[in-house]
Amino acid sequence: MKTILKTLLFLLTVVLLSQCRKEIELPKVNIPDDNFLNALIELGVDTDGDSIISPAEAEIITSLGVSEKNISDMTGIEAFVNLETLRCNDNQLTSLDVSKNTSLIYLYCYSNQLTNLDISNNTALERLCCGSNQLTSLDVSNNTALSALCCESNPLTTLDVSNCTALRILCSRYNQLTSLDVSNCTALTELWCWDNQLTSLDVSNNTALEGLCCDDNQLTSLDVSTNTRLTWLYCGDNQLTSLDVSNNIALTYISLRDMPSLNKVCVWEMPFPPAGVEVSITDSPNVYFTTDCN
C-alpha cells in the first residue's frame, strides 16, 4: 500500500511541475521578424536550441552579421546591449533603433530603405556606413569618436560634421549637398564628395588630406595650396577656370575632365606631367600647363 501511495505521489508531483512549467514562460527577446530570428539561430545565438533568443543569449554577443537576409524589422536588437559591431546591410529595413546598443563601435547598415537613423546615443561609434538608403537628414553631432563616415547615395541636403574632429574618411558622394564644412576635421585623409551641388569647398585646414574627389559639382574655384600630402585629385566636371597645384608635388593622379571652362593649370615643373604622374583632361580642350603662377 505504501508503495502505491509513493508512486501516486511521485506522479502527482511530475504533473504539477509540468503544469507549472507551462504556466511560467521563460524570458525571451521579442523578435517578430522570422527572417531576423532565423538568421540569429543560424549564427548560433540560440545556444540551448529552443528556437527562441533569451536576454542572456543576446547579452553575450559582441559582433553580429545579418546582411542579405531579407529582414524588414530588427525589433529585438535592443537586447544585444554589448554589441560592438553590427552588419545589417542589404536588407529591407525602413527603420533601425540602435539607441540601446550604446557599445556600438562599427555600424554597417547600407543598402536598405532607411528614412531615419538615430545614433545620438552611440557615442562610441567609430565607423558608420549608411549609404544607399533614403535618409534626408543625419545627425552625427554626438558621434565625436567617428573616424569614418560613409553616407553616400542618400537624398541628404545638409551634413554637419563640425563635431567630428577625429574623422579621417568622409564619403558623402551622390547626395544633394549645397555646402560642406570640413574645417574642424583636421585629421581628414580622404574626402569623397562628388556628385553634389557644392558651389564652394574649403579644404585649407585639412592639411593631412591625401585624396580629394570633388567631381561633378558647381565649384568655380578650388584652393589646394595647403594640401601638400595630396596623392590624387579628382575635380572634373566643375566650373573652374584655373587651378594651382604647384605645391602638390606628391600628386600621382589628377582628373580635370569635362571642364571646357578650364584654362590655366599652374604646376610645379615643366614639361607636365612628369614621370609617375597621370593626368586626365578628357573634354577639357582649353587646358594648358605652366609654372608661371602669377
C-alpha positions as CSV (number, residue, x, y, z in Angstrom):
1,M,0.0,0.0,0.0
2,K,2.8,2.4,0.9
3,T,4.5,1.6,-2.5
4,I,1.3,2.5,-4.3
5,L,1.0,5.8,-2.4
6,K,4.6,6.7,-3.1
7,T,4.1,6.1,-6.8
8,L,0.9,8.2,-6.9
9,L,2.6,11.0,-5.0
10,F,5.5,10.9,-7.5
11,L,3.2,11.0,-10.5
12,L,1.2,13.9,-9.0
13,T,4.4,15.8,-8.4
14,V,5.5,15.3,-12.0
15,V,2.1,16.5,-13.3
16,L,2.2,19.6,-11.1
17,L,5.7,20.5,-12.1
18,S,4.9,20.1,-15.8
19,Q,1.8,22.3,-15.4
20,C,3.9,24.9,-13.6
21,R,6.5,24.9,-16.4
22,K,3.7,25.5,-18.9
23,E,2.3,28.4,-16.9
24,I,5.7,30.1,-16.3
25,E,7.1,31.4,-19.6
26,L,10.9,31.6,-19.8
27,P,12.1,35.1,-20.6
28,K,12.7,35.7,-24.3
29,V,13.6,38.6,-26.6
30,N,10.7,39.8,-28.8
31,I,11.7,39.2,-32.4
32,P,8.7,39.5,-34.7
33,D,10.6,39.2,-37.9
34,D,11.1,35.5,-38.7
35,N,13.9,36.2,-41.1
36,F,15.8,38.0,-38.3
37,L,15.1,35.2,-35.8
38,N,16.2,32.5,-38.3
39,A,19.4,34.5,-39.1
40,L,20.2,34.6,-35.4
41,I,19.5,30.9,-35.0
42,E,21.7,30.1,-38.0
43,L,24.5,32.1,-36.3
44,G,24.2,30.0,-33.2
45,V,22.9,32.8,-30.9
46,D,20.3,30.3,-29.7
47,T,22.7,28.3,-27.6
48,D,20.2,26.0,-26.0
49,G,18.4,25.1,-29.2
50,D,14.9,26.1,-28.0
51,S,14.3,28.3,-31.1
52,I,14.0,31.5,-29.1
53,I,16.6,34.1,-28.1
54,S,16.8,34.8,-24.4
55,P,18.1,38.0,-22.9
56,A,21.1,36.1,-21.6
57,E,21.9,34.7,-25.0
58,A,21.7,38.2,-26.6
59,E,23.8,39.9,-23.9
60,I,26.9,37.8,-24.7
61,I,27.0,38.8,-28.3
62,T,29.5,41.5,-29.3
63,S,29.5,41.1,-33.1
64,L,26.6,40.4,-35.3
65,G,26.3,39.9,-39.1
66,V,22.8,39.6,-40.6
67,S,23.3,41.1,-44.0
68,E,21.4,39.9,-47.1
69,K,18.7,38.1,-45.0
70,N,15.6,39.9,-46.3
71,I,15.0,41.4,-42.9
72,S,12.4,44.1,-42.7
73,D,12.2,44.6,-38.9
74,M,15.1,44.4,-36.4
75,T,13.0,44.7,-33.3
76,G,14.9,42.7,-30.7
77,I,18.3,44.2,-31.5
78,E,17.9,46.4,-28.4
79,A,18.5,43.3,-26.2
80,F,22.0,43.0,-27.6
81,V,23.3,45.6,-25.2
82,N,27.0,44.6,-25.5
83,L,27.1,44.7,-29.3
84,E,30.2,46.4,-30.7
85,T,29.8,45.5,-34.4
86,L,26.5,45.3,-36.3
87,R,26.3,44.4,-40.0
88,C,22.8,44.5,-41.4
89,N,23.3,45.9,-44.9
90,D,21.3,44.7,-48.0
91,N,18.0,44.1,-46.2
92,Q,14.6,45.7,-46.4
93,L,14.8,47.9,-43.3
94,T,12.9,51.2,-43.2
95,S,13.9,51.9,-39.6
96,L,16.7,50.8,-37.2
97,D,16.7,51.5,-33.5
98,V,20.2,51.2,-32.0
99,S,19.5,53.6,-29.1
100,K,20.1,50.7,-26.6
101,N,23.2,49.5,-28.3
102,T,25.5,52.1,-26.6
103,S,28.6,49.9,-27.0
104,L,28.5,50.0,-30.8
105,I,31.8,50.9,-32.5
106,Y,31.1,49.7,-36.1
107,L,27.7,50.0,-37.8
108,Y,27.1,48.9,-41.3
109,C,23.5,49.4,-42.5
110,Y,23.9,50.4,-46.1
111,S,21.6,49.3,-49.0
112,N,18.4,49.3,-47.1
113,Q,15.4,51.7,-47.2
114,L,16.1,53.7,-44.1
115,T,14.4,57.1,-43.9
116,N,15.7,57.8,-40.4
117,L,18.7,56.8,-38.3
118,D,19.1,58.0,-34.8
119,I,22.6,57.4,-33.5
120,S,22.7,60.1,-30.8
121,N,23.2,57.5,-28.0
122,N,26.0,55.7,-29.8
123,T,28.8,57.9,-28.7
124,A,31.4,55.1,-29.0
125,L,30.7,54.8,-32.7
126,E,33.9,55.0,-34.8
127,R,32.7,53.8,-38.2
128,L,29.3,54.4,-39.8
129,C,28.4,53.1,-43.2
130,C,24.8,54.1,-44.0
131,G,24.9,54.7,-47.8
132,S,22.3,53.8,-50.3
133,N,19.3,54.5,-48.2
134,Q,16.6,57.2,-48.2
135,L,18.0,59.4,-45.4
136,T,17.0,63.1,-45.7
137,S,18.9,64.0,-42.6
138,L,21.7,62.6,-40.5
139,D,22.7,63.9,-37.1
140,V,26.3,63.0,-36.1
141,S,26.8,65.8,-33.6
142,N,27.1,63.4,-30.6
143,N,29.4,61.0,-32.5
144,T,32.7,62.7,-31.8
145,A,34.7,59.4,-32.0
146,L,33.8,58.8,-35.7
147,S,36.8,58.2,-37.8
148,A,35.0,57.0,-40.9
149,L,31.6,58.2,-42.2
150,C,30.1,56.8,-45.4
151,C,26.7,58.3,-46.2
152,E,26.7,58.3,-50.0
153,S,23.7,57.8,-52.2
154,N,21.1,59.4,-49.9
155,P,18.9,62.5,-50.6
156,L,20.9,64.5,-47.9
157,T,20.7,68.2,-48.4
158,T,22.8,69.1,-45.3
159,L,25.5,67.4,-43.3
160,D,27.1,68.8,-40.2
161,V,30.4,67.2,-39.3
162,S,31.8,70.1,-37.2
163,N,31.9,67.9,-34.0
164,C,33.6,65.0,-35.8
165,T,37.2,66.1,-35.2
166,A,38.5,62.6,-35.3
167,L,37.1,62.0,-38.8
168,R,39.7,60.5,-41.2
169,I,37.4,59.3,-44.1
170,L,34.3,61.1,-45.3
171,C,32.3,59.8,-48.2
172,S,29.3,61.9,-49.0
173,R,29.0,61.4,-52.7
174,Y,25.7,61.2,-54.6
175,N,23.8,63.4,-52.3
176,Q,22.2,66.8,-52.7
177,L,24.6,68.8,-50.6
178,T,24.8,72.5,-51.4
179,S,27.6,73.1,-48.8
180,L,30.0,71.1,-46.8
181,D,32.1,72.4,-43.9
182,V,35.1,70.2,-43.1
183,S,37.2,72.9,-41.4
184,N,37.1,71.2,-38.0
185,C,38.0,67.8,-39.5
186,T,41.8,68.4,-39.4
187,A,42.5,64.6,-39.3
188,L,40.8,64.0,-42.6
189,T,42.9,62.0,-45.1
190,E,40.2,61.1,-47.7
191,L,37.3,63.3,-48.8
192,W,34.8,61.9,-51.4
193,C,32.1,64.5,-52.1
194,W,31.5,64.2,-55.8
195,D,28.1,64.5,-57.5
196,N,26.5,67.0,-55.1
197,Q,25.6,70.7,-55.6
198,L,28.6,72.3,-54.0
199,T,29.4,75.8,-55.1
200,S,32.4,76.1,-52.8
201,L,34.7,73.8,-50.9
202,D,37.3,75.0,-48.3
203,V,40.0,72.4,-47.5
204,S,42.6,74.8,-46.3
205,N,42.5,73.3,-42.7
206,N,42.7,69.7,-44.0
207,T,46.5,69.5,-44.3
208,A,46.5,65.7,-43.7
209,L,44.4,65.2,-46.8
210,E,45.8,62.6,-49.2
211,G,42.9,62.1,-51.5
212,L,40.2,64.5,-52.7
213,C,37.4,63.7,-55.1
214,C,35.0,66.6,-55.7
215,D,34.0,65.9,-59.3
216,D,30.5,66.8,-60.6
217,N,29.7,69.8,-58.5
218,Q,29.4,73.5,-59.3
219,L,32.7,74.7,-58.0
220,T,34.1,77.9,-59.6
221,S,37.4,77.8,-57.6
222,L,39.4,75.3,-55.6
223,D,42.4,76.1,-53.4
224,V,44.6,73.1,-52.6
225,S,47.8,75.0,-51.8
226,T,47.9,73.8,-48.2
227,N,47.1,70.2,-49.1
228,T,50.7,69.1,-49.8
229,R,50.1,65.5,-49.0
230,L,47.6,65.0,-51.8
231,T,48.4,62.0,-54.0
232,W,45.2,62.0,-56.0
233,L,42.8,64.8,-57.0
234,Y,39.6,64.5,-58.9
235,C,38.0,67.8,-59.6
236,G,36.5,67.4,-63.1
237,D,33.0,68.4,-64.3
238,N,33.0,71.7,-62.3
239,Q,33.2,75.3,-63.5
240,L,36.8,76.0,-62.7
241,T,38.7,78.5,-65.0
242,S,42.1,77.9,-63.4
243,L,43.8,75.6,-60.9
244,D,47.1,75.8,-59.0
245,V,48.7,72.5,-58.0
246,S,52.3,73.9,-57.8
247,N,52.5,72.9,-54.1
248,N,51.1,69.4,-54.6
249,I,54.3,67.6,-55.7
250,A,53.1,64.3,-54.1
251,L,50.3,64.0,-56.7
252,T,50.3,60.9,-58.9
253,Y,46.8,61.3,-60.5
254,I,44.8,64.4,-61.4
255,S,41.4,64.3,-63.1
256,L,40.5,67.6,-64.9
257,R,37.9,66.1,-67.2
258,D,34.7,67.7,-68.6
259,M,35.8,71.3,-68.0
260,P,35.7,73.4,-71.2
261,S,36.0,76.5,-69.0
262,L,39.3,75.4,-67.5
263,N,42.4,77.2,-69.0
264,K,45.5,77.7,-66.9
265,V,46.8,75.0,-64.6
266,C,49.8,76.0,-62.6
267,V,52.2,73.1,-61.9
268,W,55.5,72.5,-60.1
269,E,57.6,71.6,-63.2
270,M,57.6,71.6,-66.9
271,P,57.1,69.6,-69.1
272,F,54.0,68.3,-67.4
273,P,53.1,65.7,-66.4
274,P,56.4,64.3,-65.3
275,A,57.1,60.6,-65.0
276,G,54.9,58.9,-62.4
277,V,52.1,61.4,-62.7
278,E,48.9,60.7,-64.7
279,V,46.6,63.5,-65.9
280,S,43.1,63.2,-67.4
281,I,41.9,66.2,-69.5
282,T,39.2,64.5,-71.5
283,D,36.7,67.0,-72.8
284,S,38.7,69.9,-71.4
285,P,40.1,71.2,-74.6
286,N,41.5,74.6,-73.4
287,V,43.8,73.3,-70.6
288,Y,47.4,74.4,-70.6
289,F,50.1,73.8,-68.0
290,T,52.6,76.4,-66.8
291,T,54.9,77.1,-64.0
292,D,54.0,80.8,-64.2
293,C,51.6,81.1,-61.3
294,N,51.2,84.9,-61.3
